[in-house]
């Protein structure tokens, strides 16, 4: 009996020891409650704001372009005294090869509402000196609205008069501007302030007419008003009376065709340079009005302009105010990369920019074609039949014929 009690006591003790050992082992192996839980998600990193694009400096917004024209007018010349000093100095005796224009244009938006346009020419002829650098354009367009429909142009620029005068020589098919319109404004430019207005969609149309190769005149507004010195570009002003100018034009879209109709005029007082044996008033009234019609070549085009007015003209040995008139008509076609054309010019009146403002009588017929084999090169050939007044005393009429050639490089 006693042995049974000892055995039971030993069994109970063994169970107690085993249970205690198991508890200790369990306490050592089991992880803490915090370890059994799923780890918490890390907090998202703070959002990084998109970096603002760096605003371009003004000098990163401008671009450089230009063109060069090289001519030869000595083939088939029938009269060496037939000259056109304002248009092309290589016409006539000892003309040779001529760089007619060598232009570089720096242009761009230097501000949301300020556009600059700077253009020198490195091929101006001054007396007997060729390739003289001169200033052609140096102006800023200051827009007064976000859409740039209203803007002021300040500086030396083209005076808004006529269609052909406004058209760049880079885009014009005939070699030179007509005497009829170009006699109004030597180099087409002067120092002044001009206001332009055109709806945004019409400004885009003006741009398209140039970019598409349709011989547009550029964007000089639907309405143009301005005041300018009046003695022409790069010349000292000689009186206190500015010239005033106004022009209105609109390119109508008629089906697939575009027709542009415009007109305008200018008025002021001009001071004539005279020789010692010629007298002239201190100032002579100088005013003109013009009308223009253009059917763009798609594929057949037609262009006509005419102007009338009064201005200084030499009569005997005295400069007086006299009437003037003249214009041109041109038919032109677009046939692939070719632009064949024929243009007739008429002008009767004074040439105020020349010494003594001699009377000019001009008749000219030019038949030619322009070919653009690649965008960077244009080749033009034309046959001219002309009668023009020689620009020095005794101011005789000269007539003749010649073949004209030109290579134009665009860059």
SETI-314608 format. One line per 8 residues: number of its first residue (from 1); their letters; for each residue x, y, z of N, C-alpha, C. Coordinates in pm, whole numbers, m for minus. Layout:
<nodes>
NUM) A) X Y Z X Y Z X Y Z ~ ...
</nodes>
This chain:
<nodes>
1) XXXXXXXX) 83 m119 0 0 0 0 86 123 0 ~ 188 115 87 281 229 95 351 247 m36 ~ 384 135 m105 455 147 m235 366 208 m340 ~ 238 180 m332 144 241 m430 139 390 m411 ~ 137 435 m278 133 580 m253 259 645 m307 ~ 374 582 m287 500 640 m337 498 650 m489 ~ 441 547 m553 437 548 m700 347 660 m751 ~ 233 681 m688 138 786 m730 199 922 m710
9) XXXXXXXX) 269 937 m589 330 1068 m563 438 1096 m667 ~ 512 993 m706 618 1013 m807 560 1048 m943 ~ 448 986 m977 385 1016 m1107 334 1158 m1113 ~ 270 1202 m1002 219 1343 m998 333 1440 m1010 ~ 444 1411 m941 559 1501 m946 617 1507 m1087 ~ 622 1391 m1152 677 1388 m1290 591 1469 m1385 ~ 459 1455 m1369 368 1534 m1457 384 1682 m1434 ~ 403 1721 m1308 419 1864 m1278 545 1918 m1341
17) XXXXXXXX) 654 1838 m1330 781 1884 m1390 768 1897 m1541 ~ 701 1795 m1602 686 1798 m1750 606 1919 m1795 ~ 497 1948 m1720 411 2063 m1756 486 2193 m1743 ~ 566 2205 m1636 643 2328 m1616 746 2347 m1727 ~ 810 2235 m1764 911 2245 m1871 848 2287 m2002 ~ 729 2228 m2027 660 2265 m2153 621 2411 m2153 ~ 579 2462 m2036 541 2606 m2030 660 2695 m2057 ~ 775 2654 m1998 896 2736 m2020 935 2735 m2167
25) XXXXXXXX) 930 2615 m2227 969 2605 m2370 876 2686 m2456 ~ 746 2679 m2421 648 2756 m2501 673 2904 m2489 ~ 709 2947 m2369 736 3090 m2348 857 3134 m2427 ~ 956 3043 m2441 1077 3081 m2514 1057 3082 m2664 ~ 971 2993 m2721 958 2980 m2867 854 3074 m2924 ~ 741 3095 m2856 631 3175 m2912 673 3320 m2927 ~ 651 3379 m3044 686 3521 m3065 588 3608 m2994 ~ 625 3734 m2970 532 3827 m2908 416 3854 m3000
33) XXXXXXXX) 305 3899 m2938 182 3924 m3016 203 4025 m3126 ~ 290 4128 m3101 310 4234 m3200 373 4181 m3327 ~ 458 4070 m3308 525 4016 m3426 427 3942 m3514 ~ 323 3886 m3456 228 3809 m3534 139 3895 m3622 ~ 127 4024 m3592 41 4113 m3672 110 4146 m3804 ~ 27 4173 m3916 82 4214 m4047 148 4351 m4034 ~ 265 4368 m4099 334 4499 m4089 249 4610 m4150 ~ 251 4731 m4092 173 4846 m4143 235 4897 m4273
41) XXXXXXXX) 149 4947 m4367 196 5003 m4495 274 5131 m4470 ~ 387 5148 m4542 462 5275 m4523 382 5392 m4578 ~ 399 5512 m4524 329 5633 m4571 378 5668 m4711 ~ 286 5709 m4802 328 5746 m4938 420 5867 m4935 ~ 517 5870 m5029 608 5987 m5032 530 6112 m5071 ~ 572 6228 m5030 502 6353 m5067 505 6372 m5218 ~ 391 6421 m5274 380 6442 m5419 481 6546 m5465 ~ 550 6515 m5576 649 6608 m5632 582 6692 m5741
49) XXXXXXXX) 585 6822 m5728 523 6910 m5827 604 6907 m5957 ~ 529 6905 m6072 597 6906 m6201 676 7036 m6216 ~ 799 7021 m6260 883 7139 m6275 832 7226 m6390 ~ 827 7356 m6367 783 7449 m6471 885 7451 m6584 ~ 837 7445 m6712 935 7455 m6821 1003 7590 m6817 ~ 1131 7589 m6837 1207 7712 m6830 1169 7803 m6947 ~ 1136 7926 m6914 1096 8021 m7018 1216 8056 m7104 ~ 1195 8054 m7237 1304 8084 m7329 1342 8231 m7320
57) XXXXXXXX) 1470 8256 m7333 1517 8394 m7341 1480 8451 m7477 ~ 1476 8584 m7488 1432 8646 m7613 1520 8605 m7730 ~ 1649 8588 m7706 1740 8554 m7815 1724 8409 m7860 ~ 1648 8329 m7784 1618 8192 m7826 1491 8185 m7909 ~ 1418 8297 m7919 1292 8299 m7992 1305 8360 m8132 ~ 1420 8416 m8164 1437 8478 m8294 1499 8379 m8392 ~ 1477 8405 m8521 1534 8318 m8624 1599 8403 m8732 ~ 1689 8342 m8804 1764 8410 m8909 1731 8346 m9043
65) XXXXXXXX) 1698 8427 m9140 1671 8378 m9276 1716 8485 m9374 ~ 1700 8458 m9504 1738 8558 m9602 1735 8502 m9743 ~ 1786 8582 m9836 1795 8539 m9976 1895 8627 m10050 ~ 1943 8576 m10162 2037 8648 m10248 1991 8636 m10393 ~ 2000 8747 m10466 1967 8749 m10609 2091 8791 m10689 ~ 2128 8709 m10786 2239 8740 m10876 2183 8749 m11017 ~ 2216 8860 m11089 2155 8884 m11220 2259 8910 m11329 ~ 2211 8886 m11453 2288 8922 m11572 2189 8973 m11676
73) XXXXXXXX) 2213 9096 m11725 2119 9161 m11816 2184 9205 m11948 ~ 2290 9137 m11990 2366 9185 m12105 2350 9100 m12231 ~ 2252 9011 m12234 2230 8928 m12352 2125 8993 m12442 ~ 2159 9011 m12568 2064 9065 m12665 2029 9211 m12644 ~ 2118 9289 m12582 2091 9431 m12557 2094 9507 m12689 ~ 1989 9585 m12715 1982 9662 m12840 2010 9810 m12819 ~ 2011 9858 m12694 2038 10000 m12667 2102 10012 m12529 ~ 2230 10049 m12526 2303 10058 m12400 2261 10177 m12315
81) XXXXXXXX) 2186 10271 m12374 2140 10387 m12298 2002 10363 m12234 ~ 1946 10248 m12256 1823 10212 m12186 1862 10161 m12048 ~ 1830 10240 m11945 1872 10205 m11809 1752 10213 m11715 ~ 1771 10155 m11596 1670 10163 m11490 1745 10171 m11357 ~ 1794 10290 m11325 1883 10306 m11211 1815 10275 m11078 ~ 1688 10304 m11065 1620 10273 m10940 1592 10124 m10928 ~ 1568 10058 m11042 1533 9916 m11037 1652 9823 m11042 ~ 1744 9843 m11141 1853 9748 m11161 1968 9820 m11231
89) XXXXXXXX) 2077 9843 m11159 2191 9918 m11213 2271 9840 m11317 ~ 2245 9712 m11333 2322 9635 m11431 2259 9638 m11570 ~ 2145 9706 m11585 2085 9726 m11717 2157 9842 m11785 ~ 2200 9823 m11909 2270 9929 m11981 2417 9897 m12000 ~ 2491 9998 m12042 2631 9980 m12078 2715 9932 m11960 ~ 2803 9835 m11987 2898 9783 m11888 2828 9732 m11762 ~ 2714 9667 m11780 2638 9621 m11664 2703 9505 m11591 ~ 2743 9402 m11665 2808 9287 m11603 2716 9209 m11511
97) XXXXXXXX) 2777 9120 m11431 2703 9041 m11333 2682 9126 m11208 ~ 2563 9118 m11152 2529 9203 m11037 2465 9120 m10927 ~ 2509 9141 m10803 2432 9093 m10687 2326 9199 m10661 ~ 2203 9169 m10702 2097 9270 m10690 2050 9286 m10546 ~ 2037 9176 m10475 1997 9181 m10335 2074 9075 m10257 ~ 2114 9110 m10135 2179 9016 m10043 2124 9047 m9905 ~ 2018 8978 m9869 1941 9012 m9749 1959 8909 m9638 ~ 1965 8959 m9517 1957 8877 m9396 1847 8934 m9308
105) XXXXXXXX) 1760 8849 m9259 1649 8893 m9175 1658 8824 m9039 ~ 1659 8905 m8934 1652 8855 m8797 1515 8894 m8743 ~ 1434 8796 m8707 1297 8825 m8665 1252 8730 m8555 ~ 1156 8775 m8475 1101 8688 m8372 1028 8766 m8265 ~ 959 8692 m8178 885 8750 m8067 976 8762 m7945 ~ 1007 8883 m7906 1090 8904 m7787 1002 8920 m7663 ~ 872 8923 m7683 773 8931 m7576 641 8881 m7635 ~ 547 8843 m7548 418 8795 m7597 352 8896 m7691
113) XXXXXXXX) 381 9023 m7673 316 9125 m7755 413 9214 m7832 ~ 538 9171 m7841 637 9250 m7915 711 9160 m8013 ~ 704 9197 m8140 771 9124 m8248 871 9219 m8312 ~ 994 9174 m8333 1096 9258 m8396 1134 9201 m8532 ~ 1171 9291 m8624 1209 9253 m8760 1324 9344 m8802 ~ 1440 9284 m8825 1560 9359 m8859 1616 9304 m8990 ~ 1631 9392 m9090 1677 9345 m9221 1776 9444 m9284 ~ 1904 9411 m9287 1999 9487 m9366 2011 9428 m9507
121) XXXXXXXX) 2061 9510 m9598 2090 9463 m9734 2238 9489 m9760 ~ 2308 9390 m9811 2452 9403 m9832 2487 9423 m9979 ~ 2388 9463 m10061 2414 9477 m10205 2362 9609 m10261 ~ 2353 9712 m10178 2308 9842 m10225 2416 9908 m10310 ~ 2373 9980 m10414 2464 10055 m10500 2455 10202 m10461 ~ 2567 10262 m10422 2574 10404 m10387 2675 10469 m10480 ~ 2624 10553 m10572 2707 10612 m10677 2775 10499 m10756 ~ 2908 10492 m10753 2979 10386 m10825 3025 10274 m10732
129) XXXXXXXX) 2985 10278 m10607 3026 10177 m10510 2918 10070 m10498 ~ 2956 9946 m10525 2862 9834 m10516 2876 9765 m10380 ~ 2773 9686 m10344 2773 9601 m10224 2794 9683 m10097 ~ 2723 9794 m10088 2729 9879 m9969 2621 9834 m9871 ~ 2657 9800 m9747 2554 9761 m9649 2464 9879 m9614 ~ 2334 9859 m9617 2238 9963 m9579 2125 9900 m9498 ~ 2054 9986 m9429 1940 9941 m9349 1814 9941 m9434 ~ 1745 9828 m9437 1616 9820 m9504 1503 9831 m9402
137) XXXXXXXX) 1495 9733 m9314 1390 9733 m9212 1452 9727 m9073 ~ 1391 9802 m8981 1434 9795 m8841 1316 9845 m8757 ~ 1229 9751 m8722 1106 9795 m8656 1060 9693 m8553 ~ 963 9737 m8473 897 9650 m8375 746 9661 m8393 ~ 678 9547 m8390 532 9542 m8386 489 9526 m8241 ~ 411 9621 m8192 363 9618 m8054 213 9593 m8057 ~ 171 9475 m8014 29 9438 m8016 m39 9488 m7890 ~ m165 9533 m7905 m238 9585 m7790 m347 9488 m7745
145) XXXXXXXX) m353 9370 m7805 m447 9267 m7762 m380 9131 m7773 ~ m435 9031 m7701 m373 8899 m7696 m375 8828 m7831 ~ m476 8854 m7912 m486 8786 m8041 m402 8855 m8149 ~ m343 8966 m8114 m254 9041 m8204 m326 9088 m8330 ~ m450 9125 m8314 m527 9179 m8427 m504 9329 m8443 ~ m470 9396 m8334 m442 9540 m8335 m295 9558 m8298 ~ m221 9628 m8383 m80 9645 m8352 m26 9775 m8411 ~ 77 9827 m8347 148 9944 m8395 287 9900 m8442
153) XXXXXXXX) 328 9952 m8553 463 9924 m8606 544 10053 m8596 ~ 657 10046 m8526 740 10163 m8500 880 10138 m8553 ~ 930 10230 m8637 1064 10217 m8691 1066 10238 m8840 ~ 1171 10188 m8905 1180 10197 m9052 1123 10070 m9112 ~ 1022 10086 m9196 956 9970 m9256 890 10014 m9386 ~ 826 9918 m9453 753 9951 m9574 634 10040 m9541 ~ 611 10138 m9629 495 10224 m9616 377 10154 m9682 ~ 264 10136 m9614 152 10060 m9671 83 10132 m9786
161) XXXXXXXX) 142 10118 m9905 86 10179 m10025 102 10080 m10140 ~ m10 10035 m10196 m6 9945 m10310 5 9799 m10269 ~ m6 9713 m10369 10 9569 m10349 152 9527 m10383 ~ 199 9564 m10502 332 9523 m10547 441 9581 m10458 ~ 424 9705 m10410 523 9764 m10321 537 9684 m10192 ~ 426 9628 m10144 430 9553 m10018 485 9412 m10038 ~ 472 9359 m10157 517 9223 m10186 669 9215 m10182 ~ 721 9116 m10113 866 9099 m10104 925 9065 m10240
169) XXXXXXXX) 1043 9119 m10267 1114 9084 m10391 1151 8937 m10394 ~ 1155 8873 m10278 1181 8729 m10271 1066 8651 m10332 ~ 944 8707 m10328 825 8636 m10376 777 8683 m10513 ~ 816 8801 m10556 766 8857 m10682 824 8783 m10801 ~ 741 8758 m10903 788 8691 m11023 865 8786 m11116 ~ 813 8903 m11155 890 8996 m11239 1018 9042 m11169 ~ 1115 9083 m11249 1245 9120 m11193 1237 9242 m11101 ~ 1166 9347 m11145 1162 9471 m11069 1018 9516 m11049
177) XXXXXXXX) 997 9600 m10949 866 9663 m10932 843 9762 m11046 ~ 717 9789 m11074 684 9879 m11183 719 10023 m11146 ~ 761 10103 m11246 787 10245 m11223 664 10317 m11171 ~ 546 10273 m11214 423 10343 m11180 400 10350 m11030 ~ 419 10239 m10958 397 10236 m10814 524 10264 m10736 ~ 638 10218 m10788 763 10233 m10715 813 10377 m10714 ~ 766 10459 m10809 804 10600 m10810 743 10676 m10693 ~ 645 10616 m10626 583 10681 m10511 675 10679 m10389
185) XXXXXXXX) 746 10567 m10370 824 10547 m10248 952 10474 m10282 ~ 1063 10545 m10284 1191 10483 m10314 1225 10380 m10206 ~ 1262 10261 m10248 1290 10149 m10158 1167 10106 m10079 ~ 1051 10160 m10113 921 10126 m10053 914 10156 m9904 ~ 1015 10215 m9846 1025 10226 m9700 1047 10370 m9654 ~ 1018 10391 m9527 1047 10519 m9462 1037 10499 m9311 ~ 1082 10599 m9239 1076 10596 m9094 943 10653 m9047 ~ 867 10573 m8970 737 10621 m8928 672 10532 m8824
193) XXXXXXXX) 545 10563 m8798 462 10486 m8705 335 10447 m8780 ~ 303 10318 m8780 188 10268 m8856 101 10181 m8766 ~ m30 10192 m8787 m127 10111 m8714 m188 10010 m8811 ~ m191 9882 m8770 m248 9777 m8853 m357 9703 m8776 ~ m464 9670 m8847 m568 9585 m8790 m608 9480 m8893 ~ m622 9356 m8845 m675 9247 m8928 m726 9139 m8834 ~ m843 9078 m8864 m890 8965 m8784 m789 8851 m8790 ~ m787 8770 m8685 m690 8661 m8675 m698 8567 m8795
201) XXXXXXXX) m819 8534 m8840 m833 8440 m8952 m780 8500 m9082 ~ m792 8632 m9098 m740 8696 m9219 m588 8706 m9212 ~ m534 8726 m9093 m389 8724 m9079 m333 8588 m9119 ~ m404 8481 m9082 m363 8347 m9122 m373 8330 m9273 ~ m472 8393 m9334 m487 8384 m9480 m374 8458 m9550 ~ m338 8576 m9501 m224 8649 m9557 m98 8562 m9551 ~ m77 8496 m9438 41 8410 m9421 38 8293 m9518 ~ m78 8232 m9534 m91 8117 m9624 m60 8157 m9768
209) XXXXXXXX) m100 8276 m9810 m77 8320 m9947 71 8336 m9979 ~ 151 8360 m9877 296 8366 m9895 358 8227 m9883 ~ 324 8154 m9776 386 8024 m9749 355 7921 m9858 ~ 238 7932 m9921 199 7834 m10022 257 7865 m10160 ~ 330 7975 m10172 391 8010 m10300 297 8077 m10397 ~ 188 8136 m10349 91 8201 m10438 122 8348 m10462 ~ 240 8394 m10421 285 8531 m10447 205 8635 m10370 ~ 175 8606 m10244 105 8703 m10161 193 8822 m10128
217) XXXXXXXX) 128 8929 m10080 202 9052 m10049 246 9058 m9903 ~ 201 8962 m9821 236 8965 m9679 125 9026 m9595 ~ 149 9030 m9466 48 9076 m9370 73 9221 m9333 ~ 5 9312 m9402 9 9454 m9370 m129 9504 m9329 ~ m205 9413 m9270 m333 9449 m9215 m443 9460 m9319 ~ m566 9451 m9271 m682 9484 m9354 m697 9635 m9361 ~ m673 9700 m9248 m673 9846 m9240 m536 9891 m9193 ~ m479 9989 m9263 m349 10045 m9224 m358 10197 m9223
225) XXXXXXXX) m307 10257 m9118 m300 10402 m9105 m161 10437 m9054 ~ m107 10551 m9097 25 10584 m9047 73 10722 m9083 ~ 186 10757 m9021 256 10882 m9050 403 10849 m9067 ~ 467 10911 m9168 608 10883 m9195 676 11010 m9245 ~ 809 11010 m9242 884 11131 m9276 854 11182 m9417 ~ 866 11093 m9516 832 11131 m9652 947 11151 m9747 ~ 1072 11157 m9697 1187 11177 m9785 1252 11045 m9826 ~ 1194 10934 m9787 1235 10797 m9819 1331 10743 m9714
233) XXXXXXXX) 1355 10613 m9721 1437 10543 m9622 1581 10594 m9622 ~ 1639 10599 m9503 1780 10634 m9484 1815 10775 m9531 ~ 1714 10862 m9541 1736 11000 m9582 1697 11094 m9468 ~ 1769 11205 m9459 1736 11306 m9358 1602 11371 m9391 ~ 1520 11389 m9290 1394 11460 m9309 1424 11608 m9336 ~ 1352 11667 m9432 1385 11802 m9477 1276 11905 m9449 ~ 1169 11863 m9383 1067 11959 m9341 998 11908 m9216 ~ 905 11987 m9166 836 11949 m9042 698 11893 m9069
241) XXXXXXXX) 670 11859 m9195 538 11809 m9233 546 11660 m9263 ~ 492 11575 m9177 494 11431 m9207 395 11395 m9317 ~ 424 11288 m9387 328 11231 m9481 230 11143 m9404 ~ 106 11139 m9449 3 11053 m9391 m40 10950 m9494 ~ m69 10828 m9450 m103 10721 m9543 m218 10638 m9486 ~ m301 10584 m9575 m410 10494 m9536 m426 10389 m9644 ~ m460 10267 m9603 m478 10157 m9698 m581 10059 m9643 ~ m665 10006 m9732 m762 9903 m9696 m753 9792 m9801
249) XXXXXXXX) m749 9667 m9757 m746 9554 m9851 m814 9434 m9786 ~ m868 9343 m9869 m935 9223 m9815 m919 9108 m9913 ~ m867 8994 m9866 m856 8875 m9952 m982 8789 m9940 ~ m1068 8793 m10040 m1194 8719 m10038 m1170 8573 m10079 ~ m1229 8480 m10005 m1227 8338 m10042 m1354 8310 m10120 ~ m1339 8277 m10249 m1454 8247 m10336 m1435 8106 m10389 ~ m1500 8009 m10324 m1474 7870 m10360 m1330 7836 m10330 ~ m1260 7784 m10430 m1119 7752 m10413 m1028 7869 m10452
257) XXXXXXXX) m1087 7975 m10503 m1009 8090 m10547 m1003 8196 m10438 ~ m899 8279 m10444 m887 8393 m10354 m865 8518 m10438 ~ m948 8617 m10413 m940 8746 m10482 m915 8853 m10378 ~ m814 8935 m10400 m784 9044 m10307 m809 9178 m10376 ~ m886 9263 m10308 m919 9396 m10360 m878 9499 m10256 ~ m809 9603 m10300 m763 9703 m10204 m745 9839 m10267 ~ m720 9936 m10182 m696 10072 m10229 m648 10158 m10115 ~ m602 10278 m10148 m553 10368 m10045 m486 10489 m10105
265) XXXXXXXX) m412 10560 m10022 m343 10679 m10070 m257 10740 m9962 ~ m179 10839 m10002 m96 10913 m9907 m93 11060 m9948 ~ m53 11146 m9855 m43 11290 m9883 63 11351 m9793 ~ 134 11449 m9847 237 11519 m9771 301 11627 m9855 ~ 415 11674 m9810 491 11775 m9885 634 11726 m9898 ~ 687 11737 m10020 817 11680 m10052 916 11791 m10087 ~ 1042 11772 m10045 1149 11867 m10075 1239 11805 m10181 ~ 1250 11870 m10296 1323 11815 m10410 1468 11863 m10409
273) XXXXXXXX) 1561 11772 m10437 1700 11809 m10457 1715 11865 m10599 ~ 1784 11978 m10612 1796 12041 m10744 1941 12072 m10777 ~ 1967 12081 m10907 2097 12127 m10956 2102 12279 m10945 ~ 2221 12337 m10968 2238 12481 m10950 2152 12564 m11044 ~ 2127 12513 m11164 2052 12592 m11262 1902 12566 m11258 ~ 1856 12495 m11157 1713 12463 m11145 1660 12521 m11013 ~ 1543 12583 m11019 1480 12637 m10899 1359 12552 m10861 ~ 1325 12559 m10733 1211 12480 m10683 1155 12546 m10558
281) XXXXXXXX) 1026 12530 m10532 969 12579 m10406 1033 12506 m10288 ~ 1018 12562 m10169 1072 12496 m10050 1008 12358 m10032 ~ 878 12348 m10062 805 12222 m10052 709 12212 m10170 ~ 683 12089 m10212 586 12065 m10319 486 11962 m10269 ~ 358 11989 m10292 257 11890 m10251 281 11758 m10323 ~ 260 11650 m10248 289 11516 m10299 178 11423 m10249 ~ 88 11384 m10337 m21 11295 m10294 m62 11203 m10408 ~ m106 11084 m10369 m149 10982 m10466 m262 10898 m10407
289) XXXXXXXX) m338 10835 m10497 m438 10735 m10460 m421 10616 m10552 ~ m447 10496 m10501 m427 10376 m10583 m540 10277 m10559 ~ m557 10188 m10656 m650 10075 m10643 m580 9951 m10696 ~ m610 9835 m10636 m542 9710 m10673 m641 9595 m10675 ~ m621 9505 m10772 m702 9383 m10783 m607 9268 m10809 ~ m623 9159 m10732 m537 9041 m10748 m621 8915 m10744 ~ m611 8836 m10851 m664 8700 m10853 m544 8608 m10842 ~ m533 8536 m10732 m415 8453 m10708 m411 8334 m10803
297) XXXXXXXX) m289 8295 m10848 m275 8193 m10952 m305 8051 m10903 ~ m431 8009 m10922 m473 7873 m10885 m557 7809 m10995 ~ m506 7777 m11110 m366 7796 m11152 m343 7926 m11230 ~ m451 7994 m11274 m436 8117 m11351 m462 8237 m11261 ~ m376 8336 m11269 m392 8456 m11187 m384 8582 m11270 ~ m430 8690 m11209 m428 8820 m11277 m407 8927 m11170 ~ m327 9025 m11205 m294 9131 m11110 m291 9264 m11182 ~ m359 9365 m11127 m360 9498 m11188 m362 9603 m11079
305) XXXXXXXX) m285 9709 m11099 m283 9824 m11008 m274 9952 m11090 ~ m334 10056 m11034 m324 10187 m11100 m323 10294 m10993 ~ m244 10400 m11018 m247 10512 m10924 m244 10645 m10998 ~ m305 10745 m10937 m307 10881 m10990 m271 10976 m10878 ~ m228 11096 m10914 m196 11194 m10811 m128 11315 m10868 ~ m64 11389 m10780 13 11506 m10818 141 11507 m10736 ~ 247 11560 m10798 375 11564 m10730 472 11654 m10802 ~ 593 11664 m10750 693 11751 m10813 739 11697 m10948
313) XXXXXXXX) 762 11790 m11042 809 11752 m11175 883 11871 m11237 ~ 992 11843 m11306 1071 11946 m11372 999 11997 m11496 ~ 978 12130 m11503 919 12195 m11619 1014 12307 m11660 ~ 1086 12289 m11772 1189 12386 m11808 1304 12379 m11709 ~ 1328 12492 m11641 1433 12494 m11538 1375 12518 m11399 ~ 1248 12479 m11383 1181 12498 m11254 1099 12373 m11219 ~ 1102 12337 m11090 1022 12225 m11041 885 12277 m11000 ~ 779 12211 m11051 643 12252 m11021 561 12130 m10978
321) XXXXXXXX) 443 12157 m10925 348 12050 m10893 271 12014 m11019 ~ 279 11885 m11057 216 11842 m11183 141 11710 m11160 ~ 44 11679 m11248 m28 11552 m11235 58 11433 m11278 ~ 23 11316 m11230 92 11192 m11267 m8 11078 m11267 ~ 24 10973 m11341 m62 10855 m11342 15 10737 m11398 ~ m31 10617 m11367 32 10498 m11421 m6 10373 m11345 ~ 26 10260 m11407 m6 10133 m11344 51 10017 m11423 ~ 6 9898 m11392 52 9779 m11462 m59 9676 m11461
329) XXXXXXXX) m48 9581 m11552 m138 9465 m11556 m53 9342 m11583 ~ m82 9234 m11513 m1 9112 m11527 m90 8989 m11524 ~ m64 8898 m11616 m124 8765 m11614 m15 8667 m11571 ~ m50 8574 m11482 48 8480 m11429 m20 8346 m11407 ~ 56 8238 m11421 2 8103 m11401 95 8024 m11312 ~ 39 7926 m11244 118 7832 m11163 105 7695 m11227 ~ 215 7650 m11289 217 7521 m11358 326 7436 m11294 ~ 288 7356 m11196 388 7279 m11122 483 7373 m11050
337) XXXXXXXX) 612 7362 m11080 712 7448 m11018 743 7571 m11103 ~ 665 7597 m11207 688 7710 m11297 581 7818 m11277 ~ 625 7944 m11293 534 8059 m11289 557 8144 m11414 ~ 497 8108 m11527 508 8195 m11645 422 8320 m11625 ~ 469 8433 m11678 396 8558 m11660 422 8653 m11777 ~ 333 8750 m11792 353 8861 m11885 298 8985 m11817 ~ 377 9094 m11818 337 9216 m11748 364 9338 m11835 ~ 266 9428 m11840 281 9555 m11909 276 9669 m11809
345) XXXXXXXX) 364 9771 m11829 375 9883 m11735 363 10015 m11811 ~ 292 10111 m11750 277 10246 m11804 297 10345 m11691 ~ 377 10451 m11716 389 10559 m11617 419 10690 m11687 ~ 349 10795 m11644 371 10931 m11692 371 11023 m11570 ~ 486 11081 m11540 492 11172 m11425 634 11193 m11377 ~ 648 11273 m11272 780 11305 m11220 841 11192 m11138 ~ 975 11195 m11129 1048 11103 m11041 1109 11189 m10930 ~ 1034 11206 m10823 1067 11304 m10719 1197 11274 m10647
353) XXXXXXXX) 1241 11149 m10642 1361 11114 m10566 1489 11146 m10642 ~ 1479 11169 m10771 1597 11201 m10849 1618 11351 m10852 ~ 1742 11392 m10872 1774 11534 m10878 1689 11603 m10984 ~ 1624 11713 m10946 1536 11795 m11032 1399 11732 m11056 ~ 1372 11613 m11007 1243 11546 m11028 1202 11548 m11175 ~ 1285 11491 m11264 1253 11496 m11408 1128 11415 m11441 ~ 1066 11453 m11552 948 11379 m11598 992 11246 m11657 ~ 919 11142 m11625 945 11009 m11679 827 10964 m11763
361) XXXXXXXX) 860 10906 m11876 760 10842 m11960 806 10698 m11981 ~ 731 10603 m11928 774 10463 m11928 670 10373 m11992 ~ 717 10287 m12081 636 10178 m12138 723 10053 m12132 ~ 670 9946 m12078 752 9825 m12065 664 9701 m12076 ~ 715 9602 m12149 651 9471 m12158 755 9367 m12121 ~ 723 9284 m12021 816 9179 m11976 746 9045 m11983 ~ 809 8951 m12055 755 8815 m12069 858 8719 m12011 ~ 819 8643 m11910 918 8558 m11846 857 8441 m11773
369) XXXXXXXX) 943 8367 m11707 898 8254 m11625 995 8234 m11509 ~ 939 8194 m11397 1018 8160 m11278 1006 8009 m11255 ~ 1119 7946 m11224 1121 7802 m11200 1189 7777 m11066 ~ 1122 7698 m10980 1179 7662 m10851 1202 7511 m10848 ~ 1321 7465 m10890 1348 7321 m10889 1355 7264 m10748 ~ 1406 7343 m10654 1407 7306 m10512 1373 7432 m10433 ~ 1336 7415 m10307 1294 7530 m10227 1403 7635 m10213 ~ 1527 7592 m10215 1637 7685 m10189 1683 7761 m10313
377) XXXXXXXX) 1635 7724 m10432 1683 7786 m10555 1567 7822 m10647 ~ 1570 7944 m10701 1474 7988 m10802 1551 8044 m10921 ~ 1509 8007 m11040 1570 8055 m11164 1465 8132 m11242 ~ 1499 8253 m11287 1405 8336 m11361 1471 8386 m11488 ~ 1395 8382 m11598 1440 8436 m11726 1326 8517 m11785 ~ 1358 8631 m11845 1254 8716 m11903 1311 8796 m12019 ~ 1223 8828 m12113 1259 8915 m12226 1182 9044 m12207 ~ 1255 9156 m12207 1195 9286 m12181 1203 9375 m12305
385) XXXXXXXX) 1092 9439 m12334 1084 9540 m12440 1041 9669 m12371 ~ 1125 9772 m12374 1098 9889 m12291 1131 10020 m12360 ~ 1062 10123 m12316 1094 10262 m12350 1093 10340 m12219 ~ 1202 10409 m12192 1216 10477 m12063 1298 10604 m12081 ~ 1270 10705 m11997 1344 10831 m12002 1481 10814 m11938 ~ 1586 10861 m12007 1720 10857 m11949 1725 10956 m11832 ~ 1781 10916 m11714 1768 10997 m11592 1862 11116 m11580 ~ 1931 11156 m11686 2019 11272 m11681 1987 11365 m11797
393) XXXXXXXX) 2016 11496 m11782 1989 11590 m11892 2057 11543 m12019 ~ 1992 11559 m12134 1866 11631 m12158 1741 11543 m12144 ~ 1747 11434 m12069 1632 11349 m12039 1564 11297 m12166 ~ 1644 11233 m12250 1590 11179 m12376 1519 11045 m12353 ~ 1427 11016 m12444 1361 10886 m12442 1452 10781 m12506 ~ 1464 10667 m12441 1544 10557 m12493 1458 10431 m12495 ~ 1473 10353 m12601 1397 10228 m12612 1491 10115 m12650 ~ 1453 9994 m12614 1537 9880 m12646 1478 9750 m12596
401) XXXXXXXX) 1557 9643 m12616 1515 9508 m12576 1635 9437 m12514 ~ 1607 9343 m12426 1715 9267 m12364 1660 9141 m12298 ~ 1749 9042 m12282 1716 8920 m12210 1771 8931 m12068 ~ 1689 8894 m11970 1728 8907 m11831 1732 8768 m11764 ~ 1836 8745 m11683 1854 8617 m11614 1879 8642 m11465 ~ 1825 8555 m11382 1846 8569 m11237 1850 8433 m11169 ~ 1940 8421 m11073 1945 8307 m10981 1917 8360 m10841 ~ 1819 8302 m10776 1786 8341 m10638 1808 8223 m10546
409) XXX) 1879 8247 m10437 1905 8144 m10337 1834 8184 m10208 ~ 1750 8096 m10157 1676 8120 m10033 1740 8041 m9919 ~ 1750 8102 m9803 1810 8033 m9689 1746 8081 m9559
</nodes>
